[in-house]
Amino acid sequence: MIDLKKQVQDYIEEHKQELIEAIVKAVQIPSVIGNEQAMQEYMKKKYEEIGLKVVEVQPEYEKIREHPAFSSSGLSFEGRKNVVGIWEGTAKGAPSLALNGHMDVVSPEPVEKWTKDPWGGEMEGNKLYGRGSGDMKAGLMANWFALKALLDLGLRPKGQVQLQSVIEEEAGGAGGTLSLLEAGYVTDGFIATEPHALRLTVAHAGVMYFRVRVLGKTAHAGMAHLGVNAISKMYKVYNALEMLAEKRAKEVYFELFHKGSGQSVHLNLGTLKGGDWASNVPGEAVLECRIGFIPSETRAEMKALVEKTVQKAAEGDEWLEQNPPQVEWYGWTTEAWNQDPEHPYVQAFKQTAEKVLGREVEIAGRAAGNDARFTQYYDKPGLVFGPKCSNMHGPDEYVEIDSVIDTAKVFAAHIIDWCGVEED
């Protein structure tokens, strides 16, 4: 098998331009959450090119809404499908594998902050720029190219290999990976090719979104003394939550998250909106936040903590005591994920990756969520491994091309080791 792996790695190196071009074309297809159809047509074509059976899976709200991992993106599933390219395998009972990637991306706005075209797929040295270049179209195409390399060389995986191209990971994943798993696309091994800098990720933070609504009393600006400014009142809540964020950052520690992200937990105060006219005293202010937490904490505990903090912020303020701030939980909601790093599947992947890369592969966690968490509900192991990326969700996002090539090489070797192969 060592000679086969060398043969495959040489093939990937010699044909890497084909992989690069596939990523460029993918980046040039805008696929902001909710508008994924064109990108999915591209993935369908790429899967068909290498002889895979292609299945389109339509998410159905009624089938997943009661799942404990469900979170609503607020978007309709109409016209939005997941695409799976399937190599059926040549040997019944051989271990199966899913290489999973999301093709949805966040908005590139504000575009004026970019120095590159967000949809250009521009190359500059080892960097490939564009929205979604790293998060995560490069990983999605590395999955495809790893299997393509094997098939082009006449190496047929014994176990089933699924290439999963999913929607709306950026909005919680319920319509994407969760819907696939609920539809039966469950495998013995699962890898989400997120851009985790060639680290092996086995844990991520719990994540919840919430908004706080504070009411004021509207009045004409010329009679502002008769009104109650909702924005001013909101700052009491804002300051209390900011203090909570600072306190948790200092006191809550989880080694894998700290290693992977530099801080174990975050409470991000993301948007603040208030009022509707400069000549009106604002009658409402809304603050939207994201709170992260570690595996020893629960969603119920986080809800209680936030709601208590908001309640205490209102104490001593006559208006807020009479008009209590309202907390609403919405959107992203997931318990923390913590895959056992000693699981045989994780260790098998680690061993393969280290042989390919010629160095130790670090096991880490992340303070942000990803779709590998869903595997815990199906009693199957999952992990995250992918290329190096900078400026995710920000201007001038880019992926490092050599790390994408390394990712494809690792995955090709992993298919050989995990699924087994037969030669033509």
VOPAGU-2260 file (C-alpha; in pm, 1 decimal, decimal comma):
REM VOPAGU-2260
SITE   aa  ch    i         X         Y         Z
SITE  MET   A    0       0,0       0,0       0,0
SITE  ILE   A    1     294,6     234,9      56,0
SITE  ASP   A    2     373,4     228,9    -317,3
SITE  LEU   A    3       8,7     293,5    -401,4
SITE  LYS   A    4      -1,8     595,4    -172,6
SITE  LYS   A    5     315,8     732,5    -327,1
SITE  GLN   A    6     167,3     684,0    -670,6
SITE  VAL   A    7    -147,3     873,2    -570,7
SITE  GLN   A    8      42,8    1156,5    -404,2
SITE  ASP   A    9     261,1    1197,3    -713,2
SITE  TYR   A   10     -51,3    1208,0    -928,8
SITE  ILE   A   11    -207,1    1480,8    -712,3
SITE  GLU   A   12     114,2    1683,3    -725,2
SITE  GLU   A   13     145,5    1648,5   -1103,0
SITE  HIS   A   14    -220,6    1735,0   -1166,2
SITE  LYS   A   15    -270,9    1997,2    -894,4
SITE  GLN   A   16    -347,2    2266,1   -1150,9
SITE  GLU   A   17    -671,8    2084,3   -1225,4
SITE  LEU   A   18    -768,5    2108,5    -859,0
SITE  ILE   A   19    -674,7    2476,0    -845,7
SITE  GLU   A   20    -884,2    2553,2   -1152,1
SITE  ALA   A   21   -1181,4    2370,1   -1000,6
SITE  ILE   A   22   -1155,1    2584,0    -686,4
SITE  VAL   A   23   -1130,2    2904,3    -889,4
SITE  LYS   A   24   -1445,4    2816,8   -1082,3
SITE  ALA   A   25   -1624,4    2732,1    -757,1
SITE  VAL   A   26   -1528,1    3065,6    -598,4
SITE  GLN   A   27   -1656,8    3246,0    -907,0
SITE  ILE   A   28   -2005,5    3108,6    -840,9
SITE  PRO   A   29   -2176,7    3325,8    -577,0
SITE  SER   A   30   -2348,7    3091,5    -332,8
SITE  VAL   A   31   -2451,7    3306,8     -39,7
SITE  ILE   A   32   -2678,8    3118,5     201,6
SITE  GLY   A   33   -3019,2    3069,2      44,1
SITE  ASN   A   34   -2892,8    3100,3    -314,1
SITE  GLU   A   35   -2699,8    2778,2    -359,6
SITE  GLN   A   36   -2855,8    2624,7    -671,4
SITE  ALA   A   37   -2590,6    2727,9    -927,2
SITE  MET   A   38   -2309,5    2600,0    -707,4
SITE  GLN   A   39   -2488,0    2271,8    -648,2
SITE  GLU   A   40   -2529,2    2226,4   -1023,5
SITE  TYR   A   41   -2153,6    2272,3   -1054,0
SITE  MET   A   42   -2088,6    2009,5    -784,8
SITE  LYS   A   43   -2332,3    1770,3    -948,0
SITE  LYS   A   44   -2139,2    1804,5   -1274,7
SITE  LYS   A   45   -1802,7    1746,9   -1101,9
SITE  TYR   A   46   -1930,7    1432,3    -932,0
SITE  GLU   A   47   -2074,2    1299,6   -1257,2
SITE  GLU   A   48   -1742,9    1366,4   -1433,3
SITE  ILE   A   49   -1568,5    1102,6   -1222,8
SITE  GLY   A   50   -1842,9     844,2   -1258,1
SITE  LEU   A   51   -2020,5     879,3    -926,5
SITE  LYS   A   52   -2387,9     815,3    -874,3
SITE  VAL   A   53   -2539,1    1153,1    -791,5
SITE  VAL   A   54   -2829,6    1190,9    -551,2
SITE  GLU   A   55   -3008,3    1515,2    -470,3
SITE  VAL   A   56   -3160,3    1530,8    -123,6
SITE  GLN   A   57   -3434,4    1784,2     -57,4
SITE  PRO   A   58   -3451,1    1897,6     306,7
SITE  GLU   A   59   -3794,8    1865,8     461,5
SITE  TYR   A   60   -3872,8    2086,2     756,2
SITE  GLU   A   61   -4130,3    1850,5     905,7
SITE  LYS   A   62   -3879,8    1562,0     913,9
SITE  ILE   A   63   -3609,6    1746,8    1105,4
SITE  ARG   A   64   -3785,7    2009,6    1317,0
SITE  GLU   A   65   -3813,2    1782,0    1623,3
SITE  HIS   A   66   -3451,5    1664,6    1611,6
SITE  PRO   A   67   -3256,0    1778,0    1921,0
SITE  ALA   A   68   -2986,0    1924,3    1694,5
SITE  PHE   A   69   -3230,2    2125,5    1483,6
SITE  SER   A   70   -3193,1    2499,6    1457,2
SITE  SER   A   71   -3387,0    2715,3    1217,9
SITE  SER   A   72   -3213,3    2931,8     960,6
SITE  GLY   A   73   -3541,1    3111,2     892,2
SITE  LEU   A   74   -3501,2    3029,3     522,1
SITE  SER   A   75   -3732,2    2821,9     304,7
SITE  PHE   A   76   -3592,3    2492,7     173,7
SITE  GLU   A   77   -3776,3    2531,5    -154,4
SITE  GLY   A   78   -3541,5    2492,3    -450,4
SITE  ARG   A   79   -3243,4    2418,9    -223,3
SITE  LYS   A   80   -3098,8    2069,7    -235,3
SITE  ASN   A   81   -2801,4    1881,2    -100,4
SITE  VAL   A   82   -2592,8    1689,3    -352,5
SITE  VAL   A   83   -2418,8    1357,8    -279,7
SITE  GLY   A   84   -2177,3    1185,5    -514,8
SITE  ILE   A   85   -2157,5     817,4    -424,8
SITE  TRP   A   86   -1893,0     556,6    -502,8
SITE  GLU   A   87   -2075,7     240,2    -403,3
SITE  GLY   A   88   -1767,3      36,7    -315,1
SITE  THR   A   89   -1653,3    -301,0    -443,3
SITE  ALA   A   90   -1667,9    -508,2    -124,8
SITE  LYS   A   91   -1974,2    -554,0      89,2
SITE  GLY   A   92   -1910,5    -474,0     454,8
SITE  ALA   A   93   -1599,4    -262,8     397,1
SITE  PRO   A   94   -1587,1      57,5     607,0
SITE  SER   A   95   -1764,1     354,3     452,4
SITE  LEU   A   96   -1659,5     718,0     452,3
SITE  ALA   A   97   -1820,2    1059,7     401,9
SITE  LEU   A   98   -1611,6    1356,8     291,3
SITE  ASN   A   99   -1840,0    1645,8     372,6
SITE  GLY   A  100   -1824,0    2008,0     264,8
SITE  HIS   A  101   -2061,0    2303,2     267,2
SITE  MET   A  102   -2086,3    2513,6     -45,1
SITE  ASP   A  103   -2282,2    2800,3     106,3
SITE  VAL   A  104   -2088,0    3113,2     198,3
SITE  VAL   A  105   -2154,2    3426,1     398,0
SITE  SER   A  106   -2206,3    3760,2     228,4
SITE  PRO   A  107   -1891,2    3944,6     115,6
SITE  GLU   A  108   -2034,6    4277,9     228,8
SITE  PRO   A  109   -1905,2    4538,8     274,0
SITE  VAL   A  110   -1744,4    4475,3     -64,7
SITE  GLU   A  111   -1563,2    4810,1     -59,2
SITE  LYS   A  112   -1336,4    4674,0     214,6
SITE  TRP   A  113   -1193,5    4411,1     -23,3
SITE  THR   A  114    -883,0    4472,8    -231,8
SITE  LYS   A  115    -969,4    4167,5    -445,9
SITE  ASP   A  116   -1287,1    4072,8    -630,1
SITE  PRO   A  117   -1484,1    3859,1    -379,3
SITE  TRP   A  118   -1604,5    3641,8    -668,1
SITE  GLY   A  119   -1286,9    3660,0    -876,1
SITE  GLY   A  120   -1090,3    3358,7    -756,8
SITE  GLU   A  121    -771,3    3560,3    -801,9
SITE  MET   A  122    -433,5    3393,4    -746,7
SITE  GLU   A  123    -134,9    3564,6    -590,2
SITE  GLY   A  124     156,7    3336,1    -515,6
SITE  ASN   A  125      36,2    3062,3    -281,5
SITE  LYS   A  126    -288,1    3245,5    -205,3
SITE  LEU   A  127    -624,7    3199,6    -376,8
SITE  TYR   A  128    -859,9    3484,4    -289,1
SITE  GLY   A  129   -1237,1    3507,9    -279,4
SITE  ARG   A  130   -1542,0    3465,0     -62,6
SITE  GLY   A  131   -1560,7    3098,3      28,1
SITE  SER   A  132   -1214,3    3019,9    -107,0
SITE  GLY   A  133   -1119,2    2878,2     231,2
SITE  ASP   A  134   -1457,0    2849,6     401,7
SITE  MET   A  135   -1493,6    2615,3     238,2
SITE  LYS   A  136   -1487,6    2559,0    -136,4
SITE  ALA   A  137   -1121,6    2459,2    -139,4
SITE  GLY   A  138   -1196,5    2175,8     103,3
SITE  LEU   A  139   -1503,4    2074,6     -94,1
SITE  MET   A  140   -1294,3    2041,2    -410,0
SITE  ALA   A  141   -1009,5    1866,5    -224,0
SITE  ASN   A  142   -1263,2    1596,3    -129,3
SITE  TRP   A  143   -1354,2    1555,9    -495,6
SITE  PHE   A  144    -995,0    1551,2    -618,0
SITE  ALA   A  145    -879,4    1294,1    -361,7
SITE  LEU   A  146   -1134,0    1041,9    -487,9
SITE  LYS   A  147   -1077,7    1143,9    -849,8
SITE  ALA   A  148    -705,1    1073,5    -817,6
SITE  LEU   A  149    -771,6     719,0    -698,4
SITE  LEU   A  150   -1023,9     645,8    -972,0
SITE  ASP   A  151    -803,0     797,3   -1242,4
SITE  LEU   A  152    -526,0     559,2   -1135,9
SITE  GLY   A  153    -757,6     257,6   -1148,1
SITE  LEU   A  154    -780,6     223,8    -770,1
SITE  ARG   A  155   -1134,2     129,5    -665,4
SITE  PRO   A  156   -1229,6     185,3    -300,8
SITE  LYS   A  157   -1376,1    -126,7    -141,2
SITE  GLY   A  158   -1594,2      70,0      97,1
SITE  GLN   A  159   -1858,8     320,4      -1,8
SITE  VAL   A  160   -1732,5     678,4     -34,3
SITE  GLN   A  161   -1978,0     967,8     -23,3
SITE  LEU   A  162   -1884,2    1316,3    -136,0
SITE  GLN   A  163   -2138,3    1538,8      36,0
SITE  SER   A  164   -2199,8    1894,5     -83,7
SITE  VAL   A  165   -2437,9    2055,3     163,2
SITE  ILE   A  166   -2629,2    2378,6     204,7
SITE  GLU   A  167   -2662,4    2625,4     493,0
SITE  GLU   A  168   -2382,8    2515,8     725,2
SITE  GLU   A  169   -2326,6    2885,1     785,8
SITE  ALA   A  170   -2682,2    2908,5     922,0
SITE  GLY   A  171   -2682,6    2602,5    1147,6
SITE  GLY   A  172   -2669,5    2302,7     915,8
SITE  ALA   A  173   -3017,9    2163,8     973,9
SITE  GLY   A  174   -3112,9    2179,2     607,5
SITE  GLY   A  175   -2774,4    2043,2     507,7
SITE  THR   A  176   -2576,9    1776,6     691,0
SITE  LEU   A  177   -2847,1    1703,3     948,9
SITE  SER   A  178   -3100,3    1646,3     670,6
SITE  LEU   A  179   -2858,2    1410,3     493,0
SITE  LEU   A  180   -2799,4    1204,8     805,7
SITE  GLU   A  181   -3171,0    1190,2     878,4
SITE  ALA   A  182   -3224,3    1070,0     520,0
SITE  GLY   A  183   -2991,0     775,9     586,2
SITE  TYR   A  184   -2658,1     901,6     451,9
SITE  VAL   A  185   -2469,8     777,6     757,6
SITE  THR   A  186   -2118,4     636,2     719,2
SITE  ASP   A  187   -1860,5     464,0     939,7
SITE  GLY   A  188   -1630,3     763,6     919,1
SITE  PHE   A  189   -1705,6    1131,4     861,3
SITE  ILE   A  190   -1479,6    1425,8     782,6
SITE  ALA   A  191   -1586,1    1788,3     742,0
SITE  THR   A  192   -1314,8    1961,0     540,7
SITE  GLU   A  193   -1330,7    2295,7     715,7
SITE  PRO   A  194   -1018,6    2517,3     694,4
SITE  HIS   A  195    -859,6    2413,5    1023,1
SITE  ALA   A  196    -496,3    2464,7     922,2
SITE  LEU   A  197    -420,4    2092,8     882,0
SITE  ARG   A  198    -511,7    2033,1    1244,0
SITE  LEU   A  199    -736,6    1747,1    1348,9
SITE  THR   A  200   -1039,3    1898,9    1520,4
SITE  VAL   A  201   -1250,9    1682,1    1751,1
SITE  ALA   A  202   -1446,4    1934,3    1956,8
SITE  HIS   A  203   -1632,8    2259,0    1919,2
SITE  ALA   A  204   -1819,4    2499,3    2136,7
SITE  GLY   A  205   -2187,6    2496,4    2199,8
SITE  VAL   A  206   -2345,6    2790,9    2019,8
SITE  MET   A  207   -2668,4    2981,5    2075,0
SITE  TYR   A  208   -2811,8    3300,5    1931,3
SITE  PHE   A  209   -3031,8    3534,8    2130,5
SITE  ARG   A  210   -3175,0    3883,2    2102,5
SITE  VAL   A  211   -3271,7    4129,1    2374,2
SITE  ARG   A  212   -3554,3    4373,5    2311,5
SITE  VAL   A  213   -3585,8    4690,6    2517,3
SITE  LEU   A  214   -3884,2    4921,6    2490,0
SITE  GLY   A  215   -3873,9    5296,5    2529,7
SITE  LYS   A  216   -4133,4    5569,4    2488,7
SITE  THR   A  217   -4143,7    5760,2    2162,0
SITE  ALA   A  218   -4168,0    6136,8    2150,7
SITE  HIS   A  219   -4083,0    6421,9    1915,8
SITE  ALA   A  220   -3720,2    6525,4    1944,3
SITE  GLY   A  221   -3837,1    6874,5    2034,2
SITE  MET   A  222   -4016,3    6721,8    2332,6
SITE  ALA   A  223   -3759,0    6452,9    2405,5
SITE  HIS   A  224   -3790,6    6506,7    2779,3
SITE  LEU   A  225   -4133,8    6341,5    2758,3
SITE  GLY   A  226   -3995,2    6025,0    2602,0
SITE  VAL   A  227   -3779,6    5736,7    2720,9
SITE  ASN   A  228   -3481,9    5655,3    2499,5
SITE  ALA   A  229   -3471,2    5279,6    2434,8
SITE  ILE   A  230   -3110,7    5297,5    2312,3
SITE  SER   A  231   -2995,7    5458,4    2635,9
SITE  LYS   A  232   -3178,5    5193,1    2837,3
SITE  MET   A  233   -3029,5    4918,2    2620,7
SITE  TYR   A  234   -2679,0    5023,8    2720,6
SITE  LYS   A  235   -2744,0    4899,2    3072,0
SITE  VAL   A  236   -2807,2    4555,0    2923,4
SITE  TYR   A  237   -2519,2    4591,6    2677,9
SITE  ASN   A  238   -2271,9    4675,1    2953,0
SITE  ALA   A  239   -2391,3    4386,3    3170,2
SITE  LEU   A  240   -2348,9    4137,4    2884,8
SITE  GLU   A  241   -2008,7    4283,2    2795,0
SITE  MET   A  242   -1897,7    4231,5    3155,9
SITE  LEU   A  243   -2028,7    3874,8    3142,7
SITE  ALA   A  244   -1830,0    3814,7    2823,5
SITE  GLU   A  245   -1511,0    3940,6    2989,1
SITE  LYS   A  246   -1572,8    3733,4    3301,0
SITE  ARG   A  247   -1632,5    3412,1    3106,7
SITE  ALA   A  248   -1327,7    3472,2    2886,9
SITE  LYS   A  249   -1111,7    3481,8    3200,2
SITE  GLU   A  250   -1276,8    3203,7    3399,8
SITE  VAL   A  251   -1400,4    2938,4    3152,1
SITE  TYR   A  252   -1128,8    2716,4    3008,3
SITE  PHE   A  253   -1131,7    2414,4    2778,7
SITE  GLU   A  254    -788,2    2309,9    2659,3
SITE  LEU   A  255    -881,5    2200,3    2307,0
SITE  PHE   A  256   -1074,3    2521,5    2236,4
SITE  HIS   A  257    -795,4    2735,5    2376,7
SITE  LYS   A  258    -543,6    2548,5    2163,8
SITE  GLY   A  259    -750,9    2581,4    1847,4
SITE  SER   A  260    -893,3    2931,7    1885,3
SITE  GLY   A  261    -686,5    3114,4    2148,0
SITE  GLN   A  262    -984,1    3160,6    2382,0
SITE  SER   A  263   -1225,6    2901,2    2510,5
SITE  VAL   A  264   -1556,3    3088,6    2501,6
SITE  HIS   A  265   -1698,4    3404,7    2353,9
SITE  LEU   A  266   -2009,5    3612,5    2403,1
SITE  ASN   A  267   -2032,5    3826,9    2093,5
SITE  LEU   A  268   -2258,8    4133,8    2093,0
SITE  GLY   A  269   -2321,2    4127,1    1720,6
SITE  THR   A  270   -2583,8    4383,9    1620,9
SITE  LEU   A  271   -2751,3    4676,8    1791,6
SITE  LYS   A  272   -3045,2    4850,4    1629,1
SITE  GLY   A  273   -3260,7    5125,2    1771,7
SITE  GLY   A  274   -3497,8    5393,5    1661,7
SITE  ASP   A  275   -3619,1    5482,0    1315,0
SITE  TRP   A  276   -3576,3    5859,1    1278,0
SITE  ALA   A  277   -3336,5    6123,4    1404,8
SITE  SER   A  278   -3626,8    6341,2    1517,5
SITE  ASN   A  279   -3791,5    6067,3    1722,9
SITE  VAL   A  280   -3698,4    5942,7    2065,6
SITE  PRO   A  281   -3635,8    5571,6    1990,8
SITE  GLY   A  282   -3915,7    5352,8    2120,4
SITE  GLU   A  283   -3733,3    5023,0    2076,9
SITE  ALA   A  284   -3379,0    4885,1    2070,0
SITE  VAL   A  285   -3276,7    4532,1    1978,8
SITE  LEU   A  286   -2943,0    4367,9    2057,7
SITE  GLU   A  287   -2848,9    4037,6    1889,4
SITE  CYS   A  288   -2579,1    3815,7    2036,9
SITE  ARG   A  289   -2403,6    3480,4    2008,9
SITE  ILE   A  290   -2287,0    3291,2    2315,7
SITE  GLY   A  291   -2044,5    2999,9    2306,5
SITE  PHE   A  292   -1986,6    2742,0    2578,1
SITE  ILE   A  293   -1774,6    2437,0    2658,5
SITE  PRO   A  294   -1878,3    2067,5    2675,9
SITE  SER   A  295   -1931,7    2072,0    3053,3
SITE  GLU   A  296   -2194,3    2345,7    3010,6
SITE  THR   A  297   -2544,8    2305,5    2867,8
SITE  ARG   A  298   -2787,1    2511,7    2664,0
SITE  ALA   A  299   -3024,0    2526,4    2962,2
SITE  GLU   A  300   -2748,6    2667,6    3183,0
SITE  MET   A  301   -2656,1    2929,1    2922,6
SITE  LYS   A  302   -3017,2    3039,3    2889,9
SITE  ALA   A  303   -3047,8    3079,2    3263,9
SITE  LEU   A  304   -2718,3    3269,8    3284,7
SITE  VAL   A  305   -2804,6    3518,3    3009,2
SITE  GLU   A  306   -3158,3    3576,7    3130,6
SITE  LYS   A  307   -3040,5    3632,9    3487,6
SITE  THR   A  308   -2776,2    3879,7    3364,2
SITE  VAL   A  309   -3034,6    4076,6    3166,2
SITE  GLN   A  310   -3277,4    4073,5    3458,1
SITE  LYS   A  311   -3014,6    4205,2    3700,9
SITE  ALA   A  312   -2920,1    4479,8    3452,5
SITE  ALA   A  313   -3273,3    4612,7    3482,5
SITE  GLU   A  314   -3271,5    4626,6    3861,8
SITE  GLY   A  315   -3269,6    4973,6    4007,3
SITE  ASP   A  316   -3399,8    5132,3    3688,1
SITE  GLU   A  317   -3764,5    5228,9    3735,1
SITE  TRP   A  318   -3847,5    5217,5    3363,6
SITE  LEU   A  319   -3679,5    4881,1    3301,1
SITE  GLU   A  320   -3836,8    4730,2    3612,1
SITE  GLN   A  321   -4178,4    4833,1    3482,7
SITE  ASN   A  322   -4089,9    4735,7    3123,7
SITE  PRO   A  323   -3854,3    4437,5    3161,1
SITE  PRO   A  324   -3616,4    4363,1    2870,4
SITE  GLN   A  325   -3731,4    4057,2    2674,9
SITE  VAL   A  326   -3486,3    3779,0    2577,5
SITE  GLU   A  327   -3563,6    3570,5    2270,0
SITE  TRP   A  328   -3362,9    3263,9    2164,6
SITE  TYR   A  329   -3347,9    3207,4    1790,3
SITE  GLY   A  330   -3147,2    3058,2    1503,7
SITE  TRP   A  331   -2824,8    2868,1    1575,8
SITE  THR   A  332   -2856,8    2637,6    1874,3
SITE  THR   A  333   -2630,9    2344,0    1942,0
SITE  GLU   A  334   -2482,7    2167,0    2237,0
SITE  ALA   A  335   -2104,0    2147,6    2245,5
SITE  TRP   A  336   -1940,6    1860,9    2052,7
SITE  ASN   A  337   -1654,9    1658,1    2198,6
SITE  GLN   A  338   -1545,8    1354,6    1996,1
SITE  ASP   A  339   -1321,1    1118,7    2193,1
SITE  PRO   A  340    -972,7    1183,2    2048,9
SITE  GLU   A  341    -874,4     825,2    2137,8
SITE  HIS   A  342   -1150,5     675,4    1922,5
SITE  PRO   A  343    -997,2     420,4    1680,4
SITE  TYR   A  344   -1125,1     614,9    1379,3
SITE  VAL   A  345    -967,4     940,5    1495,8
SITE  GLN   A  346    -640,3     769,3    1572,0
SITE  ALA   A  347    -642,9     586,8    1237,4
SITE  PHE   A  348    -689,4     914,7    1051,7
SITE  LYS   A  349    -421,0    1083,9    1260,5
SITE  GLN   A  350    -172,3     810,0    1180,6
SITE  THR   A  351    -241,5     832,1     807,7
SITE  ALA   A  352    -219,9    1211,3     803,3
SITE  GLU   A  353     110,4    1211,9     991,0
SITE  LYS   A  354     264,7     967,7     744,1
SITE  VAL   A  355     158,9    1182,4     449,9
SITE  LEU   A  356     264,0    1514,7     603,6
SITE  GLY   A  357     578,3    1380,4     768,0
SITE  ARG   A  358     504,4    1546,8    1101,0
SITE  GLU   A  359     283,9    1523,7    1406,4
SITE  VAL   A  360     -75,7    1633,4    1349,9
SITE  GLU   A  361    -211,8    1837,3    1637,3
SITE  ILE   A  362    -549,2    1748,2    1787,2
SITE  ALA   A  363    -747,3    2060,6    1872,7
SITE  GLY   A  364   -1091,7    2206,0    1926,4
SITE  ARG   A  365   -1262,2    2519,3    1801,5
SITE  ALA   A  366   -1473,9    2787,3    1963,3
SITE  ALA   A  367   -1692,3    2790,9    1650,3
SITE  GLY   A  368   -1940,5    2527,6    1532,8
SITE  ASN   A  369   -1923,5    2288,7    1238,7
SITE  ASP   A  370   -2126,5    2005,8    1087,3
SITE  ALA   A  371   -1916,1    1721,5    1230,7
SITE  ARG   A  372   -2113,0    1765,0    1553,6
SITE  PHE   A  373   -2415,3    1592,6    1402,3
SITE  THR   A  374   -2237,8    1254,6    1395,6
SITE  GLN   A  375   -2271,1    1223,4    1773,6
SITE  TYR   A  376   -2646,3    1172,8    1732,3
SITE  TYR   A  377   -2589,6     868,0    1509,8
SITE  ASP   A  378   -2326,8     690,3    1720,2
SITE  LYS   A  379   -2062,1     742,1    1452,6
SITE  PRO   A  380   -1722,5     912,4    1476,6
SITE  GLY   A  381   -1657,9    1241,7    1305,8
SITE  LEU   A  382   -1370,2    1485,2    1276,9
SITE  VAL   A  383   -1262,1    1800,7    1097,6
SITE  PHE   A  384    -949,2    1844,0     887,5
SITE  GLY   A  385    -875,1    2091,6     614,2
SITE  PRO   A  386    -648,6    2357,4     462,3
SITE  LYS   A  387    -507,4    2685,4     588,2
SITE  CYS   A  388    -726,2    2992,6     541,5
SITE  SER   A  389    -713,3    3354,9     650,4
SITE  ASN   A  390    -979,6    3625,7     681,6
SITE  MET   A  391   -1274,2    3385,2     701,1
SITE  HIS   A  392   -1600,5    3583,6     689,1
SITE  GLY   A  393   -1394,7    3899,1     632,3
SITE  PRO   A  394   -1249,6    4100,5     344,8
SITE  ASP   A  395    -981,7    3939,9     126,2
SITE  GLU   A  396   -1047,0    3584,5     243,3
SITE  TYR   A  397    -788,5    3348,7      99,3
SITE  VAL   A  398    -678,8    2986,5     114,7
SITE  GLU   A  399    -320,0    2863,0      95,6
SITE  ILE   A  400    -295,3    2642,0    -210,4
SITE  ASP   A  401     -16,8    2414,0     -88,0
SITE  SER   A  402    -229,1    2325,3     215,9
SITE  VAL   A  403    -519,2    2230,4     -13,8
SITE  ILE   A  404    -287,9    1997,0    -207,8
SITE  ASP   A  405    -176,0    1843,8     121,9
SITE  THR   A  406    -539,5    1798,0     225,4
SITE  ALA   A  407    -619,9    1609,5     -94,4
SITE  LYS   A  408    -314,0    1387,5     -46,5
SITE  VAL   A  409    -415,9    1305,5     311,3
SITE  PHE   A  410    -771,6    1219,1     209,5
SITE  ALA   A  411    -660,7     995,5     -77,0
SITE  ALA   A  412    -433,6     804,7     161,2
SITE  HIS   A  413    -712,7     788,5     418,8
SITE  ILE   A  414    -950,6     631,6     165,7
SITE  ILE   A  415    -686,3     369,0      92,2
SITE  ASP   A  416    -629,7     293,0     460,2
SITE  TRP   A  417    -989,7     318,5     581,0
SITE  CYS   A  418   -1197,4     184,7     292,2
SITE  GLY   A  419    -935,3     -30,8     123,2
SITE  VAL   A  420    -882,9     -33,2    -253,2
SITE  GLU   A  421    -871,3    -278,8    -538,6
SITE  GLU   A  422    -662,8    -229,0    -851,6
SITE  ASP   A  423    -813,0    -262,2   -1196,8
